[in-house]
Amino acid sequence: MALTPWPKIYGATGGVMLAGLAALFWAIPRTDEGIGWFDPMIAGGWMAWTFPVALFFYVIACLLVVFTLLAIRFPETPRVGVLHIETTRGDRLFISLLGSAFISLAWLAFFGTSLWGGLIVCLIYAAAVFRWV
C-alpha cells in the first residue's frame, strides 16, 4: 500500500502554524516590569496591534488554512439544515464567525468589557451552527 503525503502535509502545516505562533509571542513587548500583553506591538503604528488583536487574526488565518486542507482532503457535498439553504463547512464557519461578532458586540453593550461569558456563548453558538445549519 502506497503511503499518502497527508501526514507530511499535516506536519508541515502544523510546524508553520507553531512557528507563526512563536513569532507572535516573540513580538510581544517586554519591559523591566514584565510582559506588556496589551501594549502596542508596533510602536507608532497606524493600528493598535496588541497581542490579543494579533492572536485573533492568527486564529482566523489558522482556521482558514485548516478548513482549506479539510476541503481538499475530505470533499463534502453541501447539506441543508435548519436555515433551508445548502451550506458547506466553509459556509458554516463564515456564519459562525459573523454571528460571533454580533454576539460579542451585544455582550459589550449589555455586560461590559469582560468578554469571557461572551466567548462561551460564541463557542456554544458555533457548535450549534456546525451541528444544525
C-alpha positions as CSV (number, residue, x, y, z in Angstrom):
1,M,0.0,0.0,0.0
2,A,1.4,3.4,-1.0
3,L,1.8,6.0,1.7
4,T,-0.1,9.2,1.2
5,P,1.6,12.5,1.6
6,W,-1.1,13.8,4.1
7,P,0.9,13.1,7.3
8,K,3.8,15.2,5.9
9,I,1.4,17.9,4.8
10,Y,-0.3,18.0,8.3
11,G,3.1,18.0,10.0
12,A,4.5,20.8,7.8
13,T,1.3,22.9,8.2
14,G,1.4,22.4,12.0
15,G,5.0,23.4,12.1
16,V,4.4,26.6,10.1
17,M,1.5,27.4,12.4
18,L,3.6,26.8,15.5
19,A,6.4,28.9,14.1
20,G,3.9,31.7,13.4
21,L,2.6,31.5,17.0
22,A,6.2,31.5,18.4
23,A,7.0,34.6,16.3
24,L,3.8,36.2,17.6
25,F,4.9,35.5,21.2
26,W,8.4,36.8,20.4
27,A,6.9,40.1,19.2
28,I,5.1,40.9,22.5
29,P,6.7,44.0,24.1
30,R,8.7,43.3,27.2
31,T,9.9,45.8,29.8
32,D,11.6,45.6,33.2
33,E,8.1,45.3,34.8
34,G,7.2,42.2,32.7
35,I,5.4,41.3,29.5
36,G,3.1,44.0,28.1
37,W,0.2,41.8,26.9
38,F,-1.9,44.9,25.9
39,D,0.9,47.2,24.8
40,P,1.2,48.1,21.1
41,M,3.4,45.6,19.3
42,I,4.4,48.2,16.7
43,A,5.4,51.5,18.3
44,G,3.9,54.4,16.5
45,G,1.9,52.1,14.2
46,W,-1.3,53.1,12.5
47,M,-3.3,50.5,14.3
48,A,-3.3,49.2,17.8
49,W,-1.7,45.8,17.1
50,T,-1.8,44.4,20.6
51,F,-1.2,40.7,21.3
52,P,-4.9,39.9,21.7
53,V,-5.7,41.5,18.3
54,A,-2.8,39.8,16.6
55,L,-3.8,36.4,18.2
56,F,-7.4,36.9,17.0
57,F,-6.3,37.3,13.4
58,Y,-3.8,34.5,13.7
59,V,-6.6,32.1,14.9
60,I,-8.8,33.2,11.9
61,A,-5.9,32.6,9.5
62,C,-5.2,29.1,11.0
63,L,-8.9,28.3,10.8
64,L,-8.9,29.2,7.1
65,V,-5.8,27.0,6.5
66,V,-7.3,24.0,8.4
67,F,-10.6,24.3,6.6
68,T,-8.8,24.5,3.2
69,L,-6.9,21.3,4.0
70,L,-10.2,19.6,5.1
71,A,-11.9,20.7,1.9
72,I,-9.1,19.2,-0.2
73,R,-8.6,16.0,1.9
74,F,-12.3,15.3,2.6
75,P,-14.5,16.9,0.0
76,E,-18.1,17.2,1.0
77,T,-21.4,17.8,-0.6
78,P,-23.5,20.7,0.7
79,R,-26.2,19.9,3.2
80,V,-29.4,21.5,4.0
81,G,-30.0,22.4,7.7
82,V,-32.5,24.4,9.7
83,L,-32.0,27.5,7.5
84,H,-33.1,25.5,4.5
85,I,-30.1,26.6,2.5
86,E,-27.2,24.5,1.2
87,T,-24.1,25.0,3.3
88,T,-20.6,23.6,3.4
89,R,-18.1,23.6,6.2
90,G,-16.7,26.9,5.0
91,D,-20.2,28.4,4.9
92,R,-20.9,27.3,8.4
93,L,-17.5,28.7,9.5
94,F,-18.4,32.1,8.0
95,I,-21.9,32.0,9.6
96,S,-20.4,31.2,13.0
97,L,-17.8,33.9,12.8
98,L,-20.3,36.5,11.6
99,G,-22.7,35.6,14.4
100,S,-20.0,35.5,17.0
101,A,-19.1,39.1,16.0
102,F,-22.6,40.2,16.7
103,I,-22.8,38.2,19.9
104,S,-19.6,39.9,21.1
105,L,-20.9,43.4,20.2
106,A,-24.1,42.7,22.1
107,W,-22.2,41.3,25.0
108,L,-20.1,44.5,25.2
109,A,-23.3,46.6,25.0
110,F,-25.1,44.8,27.8
111,F,-22.4,43.4,30.1
112,G,-19.3,45.5,29.6
113,T,-15.7,44.7,28.7
114,S,-15.3,41.3,30.3
115,L,-15.8,39.0,27.3
116,W,-15.3,35.6,28.9
117,G,-19.1,35.0,29.1
118,G,-19.5,36.2,25.6
119,L,-16.8,33.8,24.4
120,I,-18.6,30.9,26.0
121,V,-21.8,32.0,24.2
122,C,-19.9,32.3,20.9
123,L,-18.5,28.8,21.3
124,I,-21.9,27.3,22.0
125,Y,-23.3,29.2,19.0
126,A,-20.6,28.0,16.7
127,A,-21.2,24.4,17.9
128,A,-24.9,24.8,17.2
129,V,-24.2,26.2,13.7
130,F,-21.9,23.4,12.8
131,R,-24.4,20.8,14.1
132,W,-27.7,22.1,12.8
133,V,-27.1,24.6,10.0
